[in-house]
Amino acid sequence: MVSFDGLMESKRVILGLGLGQFVSLLITSTGFSSSELSRRGIAVPTSQSFLNYVLLAIVYGGYMIYRRRPLQMKWYYYLILGLVDVEANFLVVKAYQYTPLTSVMLLDCWSIPSVIFLTWMFLKTKYRFRKFAGIAICVTGLVLVVFSDVHAGDRAGGSNPVKGDMLVLAGATLYAVSNVSEEFLVKNGDRVEVMGMLGLFGAVVGACQISIFERNALKSIHWTAGAVLPFLGYAIAMFMFYSTVPVLLKLSGSTMLNLSLLTSDMWAVLIRIFAYHEKVDWIYFVAFAAVGVGLVIYSGGKNEDNTGTLMGEGGGNIEGKERDEEAPQDRLAEISNSCGNSSSRDEGKGHYYSLVSEER
């Protein structure tokens, strides 16, 4: 007979996998929007992301004002997060001007070891062999995609590959910093607050960058329906992506997020097959299967030592202890309630404050 804990664990795994593929599809949508803008000669990467930050600030910031709650985290945390997030988006999009697509796809995987290192160093995350095996299989699948591009002859040169590769590596590193920082803020603060403040500071940083680097490019754009619609599509897809990511981070962690995003290129291949009737190399299907198996291995299984890892001997303070990447968040919240008094938690100073939904 299946236990209640086992049933809940299975539901959590399925939900994490489903949300991971949903955000991957959203990233695929942003890629097609960006491709359409590039095809029309529109190259304003910061401006593309700006509307998304504005939507986040209006929707989540408006709800923050309605709730009238004090900030759970320091405001300058969100300023740093907004700056890192804007620059990560800018660098990776900019890299496509200098380096081949296959190089971007391969080097973008740098975000995965970066996330693992950062979560291990700063969030005290413990990774078991099963998780490393899943990660290895996922990355193998993506490498197969790169080999498929080379095998099919779908590889362009690039005006300055070295510069482009450096931009991708820098952008992937900033993506990792952004993901891990957001995971920390979501698991220690409030999801609505994180999104609202990220939108506010992201919009401010983006506006400053646009006024310096993209002002003339925006003036030269002929704003027809064909140019406006991809902009709106990109912004809406990114808004949905940013709104879903905190839920996935709280549920499965930033490593699972980055592994899930590996399938975005493969979803794009399927869209090319069924929507545009294009032929692709058979290796793509093997790669897609490999990434899928890797995700299941990474997220599956039972976390045997969550309690001991989090609480230590005698159930003491969890600060400085390792935690599992996919430790159930209701367990973290339970442990949090045993640490410190209620007034410190109400002020947002307790460990893992508000890990459950903000509508407490």
Stockholm file with secondary structure:
# STOCKHOLM 1.0

chainA/1-360         MVSFDGLMESKRVILGLGLGQFVSLLITSTGFSSSELSRRGIAVPTSQSFLNYVLLAIVYGGYMIYRRRPLQMKWYYYLILGLVDVEANFLVVKAYQYTPLTSVMLLDCWSIPSVIFLTWMFLKTKYRFRKFAGIAICVTGLVLVVFSDVHAGDRAGGSNPVKGDMLVLAGATLYAVSNVSEEFLVKNGDRVEVMGMLGLFGAVVGACQISIFERNALKSIHWTAGAVLPFLGYAIAMFMFYSTVPVLLKLSGSTMLNLSLLTSDMWAVLIRIFAYHEKVDWIYFVAFAAVGVGLVIYSGGKNEDNTGTLMGEGGGNIEGKERDEEAPQDRLAEISNSCGNSSSRDEGKGHYYSLVSEER
#=GR chainA/1-360 SS CCCHHHHHHHHHHHHHHHHHHHHHHHHHHHHHHHHHHHHTTCCCHHHHHHHHHHHHHHHHHHHHHHHTCCCSSCHHHHHHHHHHHHHHHHHHHHHTTTSCHHHHHHHGGGHHHHHHHHHHHHSCEECCHHHHHHHHHHHHHHHHHHHHHHHTTCCCCCSCHHHHHHHHHHHHHHHHHHHHHHHHHHHHSCHHHHHHHHHHHHHHHHHHHIIIIIHHHHHTCCCCHHHHHHHHHHHHHHHHHHHHHHHHHHHHCHHHHHHHGGGHHHHHHHHHHHTSCCCCCTHHHHHHHHHHHHHHHHHCSCCTTHHHHHHTGGGCCCTTCCEETTCCHHHHHHHHHTSSCHHHHHTTCSTTTTCSCSCC
#=GC SS_cons         CCCHHHHHHHHHHHHHHHHHHHHHHHHHHHHHHHHHHHHTTCCCHHHHHHHHHHHHHHHHHHHHHHHTCCCSSCHHHHHHHHHHHHHHHHHHHHHTTTSCHHHHHHHGGGHHHHHHHHHHHHSCEECCHHHHHHHHHHHHHHHHHHHHHHHTTCCCCCSCHHHHHHHHHHHHHHHHHHHHHHHHHHHHSCHHHHHHHHHHHHHHHHHHHIIIIIHHHHHTCCCCHHHHHHHHHHHHHHHHHHHHHHHHHHHHCHHHHHHHGGGHHHHHHHHHHHTSCCCCCTHHHHHHHHHHHHHHHHHCSCCTTHHHHHHTGGGCCCTTCCEETTCCHHHHHHHHHTSSCHHHHHTTCSTTTTCSCSCC
//
